Amino acid sequence: MQTHIRGLSTHYIDLPGTKGTVLFLHGWGAEIGLYQPIFDLLHQLQYRVVAFDMPGVGQTEEPKQPLTIDDYVAFTLDLCRELKLDEVILMCHSHGGRIALRLLTDRDCPIRCQKAVFFDATGVRKAAAPSKKLQQAGYKAVKFLGTSKLTAPLFGDLYEELRDKRSSADYKAATPIMRQTMNNVLPLDYTDRMPSITAEVLLIWGENDTATPLEHGQIMEKLMPNAGLAVIRGAGHFSYADNWPQFSAVLRAFL
């Protein structure tokens, strides 16, 4: 289905159910079709399932300018108003975690949430090792030299080469607008908000996740008052795809 949210043609699904509504927030660049097994399970359990492609992903239009996390939150809330959602179970993966954390902790958020599921989610900023910090300092110096009018002719090619090596696959595949959006949201850390979350939270984590390491799930479990962590054996960042039997059993038990 398509609707218009904040001026953008937006693709979403709304599967009927009687047990309550699950609002699903997907990961960076991962259109909602990738999560169909989860939606099928939720629908089988008789939950209403609402999920949407975020701006610039799947069948939703790209924004005209880079987004901030405030823009993502406002976009989500506008969709909720459009579909008349006021109480949901939040379920989020990867990038969706940042949005979910804001919805759970913003005092003026109109959406009520008693339960939430975070799997392989963001919200804890990665700590850089000392060697990594030195590399980052060196990269910033080359970036300055490579983009300054006076020194760009000498260092421009070196900067472009280093930038290409450092860029993730997601960053390389993104348009300039979405690259700046990544720069706006990736550094965010919401650990200071986690102790104020009153909802019951299930944390599901792949034991071999390298994008959002298991340590991040352990930090969330420690900081969130009503959280429990389930570790999915042999799984990475898309834990449901790597070990569906365990993932689905954990989710089914929680719901």
RODO-2510 file (C-alpha; in nm, 4 decimals, decimal comma):
residues 255
     n   res          X          Y          Z
     1     m     0,0000     0,0000     0,0000
     2     q     0,1066     0,3604    -0,0565
     3     t     0,0307     0,6814     0,1309
     4     h     0,1930     1,0247     0,1553
     5     i     0,3871     1,1090     0,4715
     6     r     0,5632     1,4447     0,5044
     7     g     0,5439     1,4949     0,1294
     8     l     0,6908     1,1559     0,0362
     9     s     0,5131     0,8645    -0,1302
    10     t     0,5463     0,5983     0,1375
    11     h     0,5142     0,2218     0,1064
    12     y     0,3703     0,0312     0,4021
    13     i     0,1894    -0,2847     0,5028
    14     d    -0,0979    -0,3143     0,7485
    15     l    -0,1880    -0,6755     0,8253
    16     p    -0,5056    -0,7195     1,0339
    17     g    -0,4990    -0,8799     1,3776
    18     t    -0,6909    -0,8869     1,7046
    19     k    -0,4236    -0,9116     1,9777
    20     g    -0,2774    -0,5634     1,9459
    21     t    -0,0547    -0,3817     1,6978
    22     v     0,3143    -0,4413     1,6309
    23     l     0,4862    -0,1370     1,4806
    24     f     0,7993    -0,2563     1,2992
    25     l     1,1015    -0,0303     1,2361
    26     h     1,3501    -0,1767     0,9895
    27     g     1,7286    -0,1521     0,9615
    28     w     1,9316     0,0808     0,7424
    29     g     1,8621     0,0180     0,3737
    30     a     1,6665    -0,3002     0,4504
    31     e     1,3263    -0,2757     0,2858
    32     i     1,0427    -0,4370     0,4758
    33     g     1,0120    -0,7289     0,2337
    34     l     1,3278    -0,8744     0,3887
    35     y     1,1424    -0,9292     0,7157
    36     q     0,8497    -1,1264     0,5749
    37     p     0,9103    -1,4368     0,7932
    38     i     0,8720    -1,2190     1,1032
    39     f     0,5543    -1,0580     0,9711
    40     d     0,4105    -1,3993     0,8864
    41     l     0,4762    -1,5224     1,2409
    42     l     0,3220    -1,2118     1,3994
    43     h     0,0191    -1,2443     1,1736
    44     q    -0,0095    -1,6126     1,2660
    45     l    -0,0110    -1,5078     1,6323
    46     q    -0,3040    -1,2775     1,5441
    47     y    -0,1245    -0,9470     1,5868
    48     r    -0,1891    -0,6512     1,3618
    49     v     0,1392    -0,5711     1,1846
    50     v     0,2286    -0,2234     1,0605
    51     a     0,5620    -0,1750     0,8830
    52     f     0,6840     0,0870     0,6377
    53     d     0,9826     0,1567     0,4158
    54     m     1,1648     0,4550     0,5597
    55     p     1,2541     0,7502     0,3323
    56     g     1,4973     0,6488     0,0592
    57     v     1,4443     0,2755     0,1134
    58     g     1,2453     0,0247    -0,0905
    59     q     0,9342     0,1794    -0,2411
    60     t     0,9392     0,5006    -0,0355
    61     e     1,0679     0,8155    -0,2022
    62     e     1,4053     0,9604    -0,1101
    63     p     1,3871     1,2849     0,0890
    64     k     1,4828     1,6109    -0,0764
    65     q     1,7409     1,6859     0,1936
    66     p     1,9357     1,4854     0,4533
    67     l     1,7404     1,3612     0,7552
    68     t     1,8149     1,3817     1,1256
    69     i     1,6900     1,1431     1,3908
    70     d     1,4211     1,4020     1,4730
    71     d     1,3007     1,3729     1,1131
    72     y     1,2773     0,9932     1,1408
    73     v     1,0793     1,0218     1,4647
    74     a     0,8431     1,2812     1,3137
    75     f     0,7970     1,0659     1,0028
    76     t     0,7082     0,7624     1,2153
    77     l     0,4625     0,9577     1,4297
    78     d     0,2920     1,1049     1,1214
    79     l     0,2419     0,7536     0,9854
    80     c     0,0973     0,6480     1,3206
    81     r    -0,1487     0,9372     1,3060
    82     e    -0,2403     0,8456     0,9495
    83     l    -0,3192     0,4881     1,0576
    84     k    -0,4712     0,5966     1,3910
    85     l    -0,2189     0,4105     1,6047
    86     d    -0,1978     0,5169     1,9690
    87     e    -0,0795     0,1992     2,1441
    88     v     0,1716    -0,0444     1,9944
    89     i     0,4294    -0,3124     2,0596
    90     l     0,7496    -0,1714     1,9136
    91     m     0,9761    -0,4064     1,7197
    92     c     1,2993    -0,2768     1,5706
    93     h     1,6122    -0,3943     1,3934
    94     s     1,9456    -0,2142     1,3585
    95     h     1,8836     0,1537     1,2624
    96     g     1,5239     0,1208     1,3804
    97     g     1,6576     0,0957     1,7346
    98     r     1,7462     0,4651     1,7472
    99     i     1,3927     0,5621     1,6504
   100     a     1,2398     0,3148     1,8958
   101     l     1,4535     0,4506     2,1799
   102     r     1,3282     0,7996     2,1068
   103     l     0,9657     0,6844     2,0955
   104     l     1,0097     0,5058     2,4284
   105     t     1,1767     0,7989     2,6056
   106     d     1,0477     1,1252     2,4543
   107     r     0,8121     1,2699     2,7153
   108     d     0,5714     1,4168     2,4617
   109     c     0,5477     1,1009     2,2483
   110     p     0,1765     1,0284     2,1855
   111     i     0,2325     0,6552     2,1299
   112     r     0,1892     0,4242     2,4295
   113     c     0,4082     0,1151     2,4445
   114     q     0,4065    -0,1548     2,7131
   115     k     0,6284    -0,4021     2,5261
   116     a     0,9179    -0,3743     2,2817
   117     v     1,1472    -0,6084     2,0910
   118     f     1,4966    -0,4939     1,9934
   119     f     1,6977    -0,7304     1,7766
   120     d     2,0529    -0,6532     1,6677
   121     a     1,9595    -0,2904     1,7254
   122     t     2,1457     0,0392     1,7431
   123     g     2,1507     0,2824     2,0331
   124     v     2,4958     0,2184     2,1790
   125     r     2,7847     0,3944     2,0085
   126     k     3,0827     0,1774     1,9218
   127     a     3,3909     0,2558     2,1288
   128     a     3,6974     0,3127     1,9124
   129     a     4,0185     0,1305     2,0055
   130     p     4,3309     0,3496     2,0592
   131     s     4,4749     0,2412     1,7231
   132     k     4,1424     0,3262     1,5594
   133     k     4,1462     0,6719     1,7171
   134     l     4,4889     0,7376     1,5673
   135     q     4,3625     0,6256     1,2270
   136     q     4,0625     0,8562     1,2603
   137     a     4,2846     1,1510     1,3505
   138     g     4,5041     1,0821     1,0487
   139     y     4,2014     1,0515     0,8233
   140     k     4,0611     1,3840     0,9455
   141     a     4,3925     1,5520     0,8674
   142     v     4,3966     1,4081     0,5136
   143     k     4,0305     1,5045     0,4698
   144     f     4,1104     1,8646     0,5609
   145     l     4,4037     1,8746     0,3205
   146     g     4,2096     1,6962     0,0479
   147     t     3,9120     1,9333     0,0615
   148     s     4,0851     2,2661     0,1263
   149     k     4,1088     2,4897    -0,1800
   150     l     4,4803     2,5456    -0,1323
   151     t     4,5867     2,1854    -0,0749
   152     a     4,3177     1,9855    -0,2615
   153     p     4,5236     1,9687    -0,5847
   154     l     4,7978     1,7873    -0,3933
   155     f     4,5979     1,5732    -0,1499
   156     g     4,2598     1,5336    -0,3218
   157     d     4,3353     1,1957    -0,4803
   158     l     4,4757     1,0576    -0,1533
   159     y     4,1659     1,1686     0,0354
   160     e     3,9332     1,0076    -0,2203
   161     e     4,1293     0,6816    -0,2007
   162     l     4,1201     0,6725     0,1801
   163     r     3,7502     0,7630     0,1890
   164     d     3,6686     0,4778    -0,0479
   165     k     3,8627     0,2281     0,1650
   166     r     3,6935     0,3415     0,4877
   167     s     3,3392     0,3492     0,3522
   168     s     3,1000     0,0668     0,4331
   169     a     2,9035    -0,1068     0,1603
   170     d     2,5910     0,0831     0,2748
   171     y     2,7725     0,4154     0,2533
   172     k     2,9125     0,3421    -0,0918
   173     a     2,5689     0,2421    -0,2198
   174     a     2,3965     0,5510    -0,0779
   175     t     2,3161     0,8701    -0,2643
   176     p     2,4734     1,1969    -0,1406
   177     i     2,1562     1,2834     0,0536
   178     m     2,1448     0,9447     0,2263
   179     r     2,5196     0,9554     0,2951
   180     q     2,4745     1,2795     0,4855
   181     t     2,1769     1,1228     0,6624
   182     m     2,4038     0,8382     0,7741
   183     n     2,6549     1,0921     0,9032
   184     n     2,3748     1,2575     1,1010
   185     v     2,2426     0,9439     1,2726
   186     l     2,5246     0,6889     1,3001
   187     p     2,7190     0,8641     1,5800
   188     l     2,4161     0,8863     1,8115
   189     d     2,4324     0,7190     2,1521
   190     y     2,1204     0,6804     2,3641
   191     t     2,2548     0,4888     2,6623
   192     d     2,1662     0,7832     2,8882
   193     r     1,7980     0,7368     2,8010
   194     m     1,7796     0,3619     2,8607
   195     p     1,7327     0,3659     3,2418
   196     s     1,4084     0,5639     3,1973
   197     i     1,2385     0,3008     2,9791
   198     t     0,9426     0,1479     3,1625
   199     a     0,8291    -0,0925     2,8895
   200     e     0,9034    -0,4639     2,9070
   201     v     1,1840    -0,5155     2,6525
   202     l     1,3018    -0,8329     2,4822
   203     l     1,6536    -0,8043     2,3418
   204     i     1,7457    -1,0603     2,0740
   205     w     2,1062    -1,0670     1,9561
   206     g     2,3160    -1,2696     1,7179
   207     e     2,6216    -1,3957     1,9036
   208     n     2,8415    -1,3176     1,6009
   209     d     2,6938    -0,9773     1,5151
   210     t     2,9731    -0,7402     1,4060
   211     a     2,7570    -0,4420     1,3024
   212     t     2,5970    -0,4049     1,6470
   213     p     2,8069    -0,6369     1,8663
   214     l     2,6571    -0,8588     2,1350
   215     e     2,8213    -0,6295     2,3894
   216     h     2,5687    -0,3627     2,2896
   217     g     2,2807    -0,5935     2,3752
   218     q     2,4423    -0,6698     2,7095
   219     i     2,4748    -0,2976     2,7816
   220     m     2,1078    -0,2461     2,6975
   221     e     2,0054    -0,5331     2,9242
   222     k     2,2029    -0,3787     3,2101
   223     l     2,0652    -0,0275     3,1613
   224     m     1,6984    -0,1005     3,0823
   225     p     1,5071    -0,1814     3,4046
   226     n     1,2722    -0,4428     3,2505
   227     a     1,4870    -0,6000     2,9783
   228     g     1,5947    -0,9578     2,9104
   229     l     1,8525    -1,0723     2,6547
   230     a     1,8312    -1,3818     2,4338
   231     v     2,1470    -1,4719     2,2378
   232     i     2,0907    -1,6427     1,9025
   233     r     2,3512    -1,9120     1,8394
   234     g     2,5651    -1,8899     1,5267
   235     a     2,3847    -1,5760     1,4078
   236     g     2,5071    -1,2407     1,2833
   237     h     2,3414    -0,9015     1,2358
   238     f     2,0306    -1,0523     1,0743
   239     s     1,9836    -1,3060     1,3515
   240     y     1,6365    -1,4127     1,2392
   241     a     1,7713    -1,5137     0,8972
   242     d     2,0699    -1,7024     1,0395
   243     n     1,8827    -1,9061     1,3016
   244     w     1,5087    -1,8803     1,2461
   245     p     1,4086    -2,1752     1,4699
   246     q     1,5644    -2,0196     1,7821
   247     f     1,4700    -1,6625     1,6926
   248     s     1,1055    -1,7480     1,6260
   249     a     1,0793    -1,9593     1,9431
   250     v     1,2090    -1,6706     2,1559
   251     l     0,9785    -1,4172     1,9918
   252     r     0,6763    -1,6474     2,0171
   253     a     0,7406    -1,7049     2,3881
   254     f     0,7680    -1,3316     2,4600
   255     l     0,4479    -1,2442     2,2757
***
